[in-house]
């Protein structure tokens, strides 16, 4: 079987920045074990699989070792493929996912996603978190299945040198670390070794929690976030009741075929 494949740098205005995602269009769903094997072979933080289903698309996301319920950068990458490579002229794309309906539309030079908000709730710091991060957060919150660890200033975030083995032992999908920004409203990093992603370059789903947290703390609903990974990436956020708008740019790196 031959399948098309694209690799898109999401939340990036140029190649080799942002977060690369593989996107594989399908005509019908194939066996889940094969989907997982393709994602493992791609060895990117996410591989997205989608197929048309009436007026919308069905969309699923896989890390190298697990299917996940929500992924921002691979949704952005999928929308790029549908709009720019497959020529869909719709004003808005509708996706059915494990996290419910999601949509993507053009927003100037960016693509704008409509995602569910995950408002963080203050929580005790779990045993081993500070030791795994090598730093003590000023606050710890729970946001869905992620921990959100808040630090005092931007320079604290790049200084974090996590022990991924210890992080993977925490009962969560991942750990978001964040602080007030200098050239952005806030900065962050995201670690998810338990699902095969030690550090994700730019994480849309993490901003579903970061945006409402910083909107409340800073007293404004439109914010600029910057993820301080090695590749780096900008996410424009807007909080709207129980939804979050996440906007970013995309760049095509690769188009080809896989044989499975």
N, C-alpha and C positions, 0 to 999 in steps of 0.2 A: 504494500500500500504506500502510495506517495502522497504527502501532505505539504501544502505551502507553509512557510514559516517566515516570520518577520522578527527583527529585534529592534526595539525602539528605546531611545533614551528619553525617559519621562522626567518632568520637572527640570528640564534643561533647555537652554537656548542655543547650545552648541554640542557637538559630539564629545564623548568621553567625560560628560558631566551628568548630574542627575542620577537616576536609577534605571539601569537597563532591564527591560522585560521582554521575554519571548511571547509572541502571539501566534497561535495556530488556529486558522479558520477550519471549521468542520462542516460537513453536509449532514452528518448524523453523529450521535454520540457513539464513541467506541468504548471498549472495556476500560474500567477505572484503573486496572493494573497497568494498562498500556499508557494511559494518561500520566500516571505517576512515573513510569519508566522514562517517558519523554522528558518530563520535568527534571528528573534526576540526571539524565544525559545532558540536558541544556546547562544544568548547574548554575542557574541564575537564581536570584532570590524568589522570583515568581515566573511561572509560565501560565499564560491565560489561554483558555480554549473557549471558543464561542461558535454558535450556529444560529441562523435565522429561524425564528419561530413566529410566523404570522407578522404582526405589526412591530414586534420587538425582537430582541436577541436573548438567548440564554447564554450565561457567562459563568465560568468556573475558574478558580485559581489554584495552582499547586506550587508549593515550595519543592525543593529537591526531595523532601521526605514526608510531606503531608499536604492534604487539601485544607485550605483555609476559608473562613467564612466571609472575609472582607479584605480587599486589597485595592489601594488607591492608584499606585503608579501603573499597575498592569491594566487597570480599567482605562486610565488615560491613554496608555499605549494601544489598547484595543480600539478605542474611539479613533485614534490617529489612523489605524489601519483601515477601519470601515469608511471613514471620511476620505482619506487621501489616497489609499491604495485601491479600495474597492469601489469608490465613487458614489457612496450613498449621499444623496442630496437633501436628506431630511434636515429640518431645522434642529431637531433634538433626537438623540438616540435613547431608546428605552431598553434597559437590561433587566432580566429576571435573574436573581442570584440567591445564594443562601442567606443573604442579609436583606432580602426583600427587593422591591423595585428601586433601581438607580437610574439616573439619567445623566447625559453629557451633551453639551451644546457648545457652539463657538462663542468666545468672549474676546473679541478683538484678535490679537495674535496668540491668545491662550485658548485652552479648552477648559470648560467649567463643569465640574462634577457636582451633583446633588447627592449628598451622603447623609446617613443617619448620625445624629449627634450622640456622643458618649460622654455625658457629664461626669467628671471624676468626683469621687466621694472620699473625703478624708479618712484615712485608715492607718492603723499602726504599721510601722515598718516591719516587714517580716524578718524572722531570724535569718541572718546571713546576707541580707541585701547590701548593707554598707560594706561588709567585708568583700563581697563579690565585686562591688563597684570600685573598691579602694577609696571610697569617699563617703562622708555622712551627709545625706540630704537634709535640708531644713524642714521639709514636709514630705509625706508620702500619701498618695491617693490610690484608689483602685478605680480603673476605668474599663468596664467590661472585663476582659480576661487579661488586661495588662496592668502592671504597676506604673505609676507616674511619680517619679522622684524629682523634687524641685530643689534647685540650688540657688545660691545667692547672686552669682554674676556670670556673665558670658564666659569668662576665662576659665571658670570651673569645669565647663563641659568638655572642651578638647583635652583637658588634663586627665579626664577619667580613663583609666586603663583596666578594663574589666577582666575578671577571671571567668571565662566563658563556661568552664566546667562547673563552677559553683553557681553561676547564673542559671544554668540548665536544670539545676536541682530545685529551683523555686517553682511553686505551683502556679504557673501563669503562662500565657503565650509568650510575653516579652516584657521588657522594661524600657520605659521612655524616661530619658533624663532631660531636663529642661531648665532654662534660666532666662531672665530678662536679656534682651538683645541690645546691641550697640547700634548697628546699622539696620536691624530688623526689630520688630516688636518683641520677638522671642526667638530663642535658638533651642535646638534639641539634637539628640541622637537616639537611636533605637537599636536595642539588642534583643535577639530572639533565637538563641542557640538551641532551644528545645524543639524548634520546628526547622532546624537546619540552616538558619540565617544568623550567624554570629553577630554581624552588624549590617543593618540594611542601609543603603546609601540615602534614600529619601522615602519616607513612609507616609502615604496618604492616610491610611487608617489611623495612624497615631495622631494625626492632626484632627481627627474627629473628636479626640479628647483634649488635645492641646488648645484648639480654638475656643471651646467654651470656657476652659479654665482661664486662659489669658484674657478673653473678652470680659469676664466678670472682674478679674483682678485689675485690668487696665481701664475698664469703663468704656469700652468701645467694641462695636460688633464687626468691624472690618480691620483685619490685621495682616501683617506680613511675617511669615515664619521662615526661618532658614535652618536647614538641617546641616549640622557641622560634621558630616562624614568626610572621608578623604575626597570623594567626588563632589559633594555638596549639592544643594538644590534649594530653590525658592518655592514656597507654597503660599499663594494668596488665599486667605480664609475670610469667610463671612458667615456669621452665626445668625440663623433665622429660626427662632423657636426651637423645635426638636430636630432641625436639619442643619447641616453645615455645607456651605459652598466651598469647594476647593478648586483652585485654578492654577494651571501650570502650562508650560510650553513643552513641545515634543520634537524630537529629531530622529529621522530614520537612519539606522546604522547598517542594517542587513536585510536582504530579501532573498529567499531561496526555497529549497525543497528538502524534506526529510523522507527517508525510506524506512518504513517500519513493517 
